[in-house]
Amino acid sequence: MTGDFSEWQWVNEPAKWSAGEDLRVTADARTDLWRVTHYGYTYDTAHIFGRLMPGDLRVTTTFQASYAEQYDQAGAMLRIDEKNWIKAGVEYVDGRLNLSTVVTRDFSDWSMLTLSVPAETVTLELAREGDTVIVKYGLDGADPVGMLRLAYFPPEVPALAGIMCAAPEGEGFETRFTAVRVE
């Protein structure tokens, strides 16, 4: 995957990343993305890399990571601003890998699906159609066909579309994105 990232931008650029045959991002320690609900705190320090897209779009990414600590996470991202965003990916919770989606409109809500078998790679797709985002996933090379979430997302507002990673409790970890497509 040699990509042209010239139109892409970082929100919270990590100390270490590279783009070549793949996109490698090392999440800095103590980074997260969450707003208020349940925990009472707000963090907007996760690493987000994408390009600004108007209207309907599709983000597809295939990745693998060396998750090590509670809440280590990586995946796909749509972000209007710090109060309106959707992240979907893999999150390491209580010693298990989970497919995870957080939808935030002022307040975050979180849904998870524990993987019953380990997956080496995960492919995620966020498809924005009008006022809806459909989150799909595929495991170990499979195309994203399983629906993980359908959520409201403000229509006709440009959104940063791309990838994300964070290490809320750990010292950081590397994610290798082998495919990233925004269209």
C-alpha positions as CSV (number, residue, x, y, z in Angstrom):
1,M,0.0,0.0,0.0
2,T,1.9,3.0,-1.2
3,G,-0.6,5.8,-0.7
4,D,-0.7,9.4,-1.6
5,F,-1.3,11.1,1.8
6,S,-0.5,14.6,0.5
7,E,-4.1,15.8,1.2
8,W,-4.3,14.1,4.6
9,Q,-3.9,15.7,8.0
10,W,-3.2,14.7,11.6
11,V,-5.2,15.4,14.6
12,N,-2.7,14.7,17.5
13,E,0.2,13.5,15.3
14,P,2.1,10.7,17.1
15,A,5.8,10.9,17.8
16,K,6.4,7.9,15.5
17,W,4.8,7.0,12.2
18,S,5.8,6.1,8.6
19,A,4.1,5.6,5.3
20,G,5.5,3.3,2.6
21,E,4.4,-0.2,1.7
22,D,2.1,0.1,4.7
23,L,1.1,2.9,7.1
24,R,2.7,2.3,10.5
25,V,1.5,4.3,13.5
26,T,2.8,3.9,17.1
27,A,0.2,5.2,19.6
28,D,1.7,7.4,22.2
29,A,1.1,6.6,25.8
30,R,-2.0,7.8,27.6
31,T,-3.9,8.8,24.4
32,D,-7.7,8.4,24.1
33,L,-10.9,9.6,22.5
34,W,-14.0,9.8,24.7
35,R,-16.6,12.3,25.9
36,V,-18.2,12.4,29.3
37,T,-20.6,9.4,29.4
38,H,-20.1,6.9,32.3
39,Y,-16.5,7.8,33.1
40,G,-17.1,11.6,33.6
41,Y,-14.0,12.6,31.6
42,T,-13.3,13.9,28.2
43,Y,-10.2,13.0,26.2
44,D,-9.4,14.2,22.7
45,T,-5.8,13.0,22.4
46,A,-6.1,9.9,20.1
47,H,-4.1,9.9,16.8
48,I,-6.3,10.5,13.9
49,F,-5.1,10.6,10.3
50,G,-7.4,11.4,7.4
51,R,-8.6,13.7,4.7
52,L,-11.6,16.1,4.8
53,M,-14.5,14.8,2.8
54,P,-17.9,16.3,2.1
55,G,-21.1,14.3,2.0
56,D,-21.4,10.6,1.3
57,L,-18.1,8.6,1.6
58,R,-16.6,5.3,2.4
59,V,-13.6,4.6,4.6
60,T,-12.1,1.1,4.4
61,T,-9.0,0.0,6.2
62,T,-7.3,-3.3,6.9
63,F,-4.9,-3.5,9.9
64,Q,-3.2,-5.5,12.6
65,A,-1.7,-4.3,15.9
66,S,0.3,-5.4,18.8
67,Y,-2.3,-4.7,21.5
68,A,-0.9,-5.1,25.0
69,E,-2.7,-3.0,27.6
70,Q,-6.3,-2.3,28.6
71,Y,-8.2,-0.3,26.0
72,D,-5.5,-0.3,23.3
73,Q,-7.4,0.5,20.2
74,A,-7.0,1.0,16.4
75,G,-9.3,1.3,13.4
76,A,-11.3,3.7,11.2
77,M,-12.5,7.2,12.0
78,L,-15.0,9.9,10.9
79,R,-14.7,13.2,12.7
80,I,-16.6,16.5,12.3
81,D,-15.1,18.1,15.5
82,E,-14.3,17.1,19.1
83,K,-18.0,16.6,19.8
84,N,-19.2,14.7,16.7
85,W,-17.3,11.6,15.6
86,I,-17.4,7.9,15.1
87,K,-14.6,5.5,15.7
88,A,-14.7,1.8,14.9
89,G,-12.0,-0.8,15.4
90,V,-10.5,-3.4,17.6
91,E,-10.1,-2.7,21.3
92,Y,-8.3,-4.8,23.9
93,V,-10.6,-5.0,26.9
94,D,-10.2,-7.4,29.9
95,G,-7.6,-9.5,28.0
96,R,-9.8,-10.0,24.9
97,L,-10.0,-8.5,21.5
98,N,-13.3,-6.8,20.7
99,L,-14.8,-5.1,17.7
100,S,-15.7,-1.7,19.1
101,T,-17.7,1.3,17.9
102,V,-18.0,4.6,19.7
103,V,-20.5,7.1,18.4
104,T,-20.3,10.6,19.9
105,R,-22.7,13.5,19.6
106,D,-21.8,15.6,22.6
107,F,-21.7,12.3,24.7
108,S,-20.0,9.0,23.8
109,D,-21.8,5.7,23.6
110,W,-19.9,2.4,23.2
111,S,-20.8,-0.9,21.8
112,M,-18.6,-4.0,21.6
113,L,-18.6,-7.5,20.1
114,T,-16.1,-9.9,21.6
115,L,-14.2,-11.9,18.9
116,S,-14.9,-15.6,19.6
117,V,-11.7,-16.5,17.7
118,P,-8.5,-14.5,17.3
119,A,-8.2,-12.6,14.1
120,E,-4.8,-11.7,12.7
121,T,-6.2,-8.8,10.6
122,V,-9.4,-6.9,10.6
123,T,-11.0,-4.9,7.8
124,L,-13.4,-2.1,8.7
125,E,-15.7,0.0,6.5
126,L,-17.5,3.1,7.5
127,A,-20.0,4.1,4.9
128,R,-21.6,7.5,5.2
129,E,-24.9,7.8,3.4
130,G,-27.0,10.9,4.0
131,D,-27.5,11.1,7.8
132,T,-26.4,7.5,8.5
133,V,-23.1,5.7,8.9
134,I,-23.0,1.9,8.5
135,V,-20.1,0.1,10.2
136,K,-19.1,-3.2,8.7
137,Y,-16.3,-5.6,9.4
138,G,-14.4,-8.6,8.0
139,L,-11.9,-10.9,9.6
140,D,-8.6,-12.3,8.3
141,G,-8.9,-11.1,4.7
142,A,-12.7,-11.3,4.4
143,D,-14.5,-8.3,2.8
144,P,-16.5,-6.3,5.3
145,V,-20.0,-7.8,5.2
146,G,-20.9,-8.2,8.9
147,M,-22.8,-5.1,10.2
148,L,-21.4,-3.9,13.5
149,R,-23.4,-0.7,13.8
150,L,-25.8,1.7,12.1
151,A,-25.7,5.2,13.6
152,Y,-26.9,8.7,12.9
153,F,-24.2,11.2,11.8
154,P,-24.9,14.8,10.8
155,P,-25.4,15.0,7.1
156,E,-23.8,17.4,4.6
157,V,-21.1,18.5,7.0
158,P,-17.5,17.8,5.9
159,A,-15.8,15.1,8.0
160,L,-12.2,14.0,8.5
161,A,-12.2,10.4,7.2
162,G,-9.4,8.0,7.9
163,I,-7.8,6.0,10.6
164,M,-7.2,6.2,14.4
165,C,-5.3,4.6,17.3
166,A,-4.9,5.2,21.0
167,A,-3.3,3.7,24.1
168,P,-5.4,5.0,27.0
169,E,-3.7,3.1,29.8
170,G,-0.6,1.6,28.2
171,E,2.8,2.9,27.1
172,G,1.9,2.7,23.4
173,F,1.8,0.1,20.7
174,E,2.2,-0.2,16.9
175,T,-0.6,-0.6,14.4
176,R,0.2,-1.6,10.8
177,F,-2.5,-0.5,8.3
178,T,-2.0,-2.5,5.2
179,A,-4.8,-0.9,3.3
180,V,-6.5,2.5,3.7
181,R,-9.0,3.8,1.2
182,V,-11.2,6.9,1.5
183,E,-13.6,7.6,-1.4
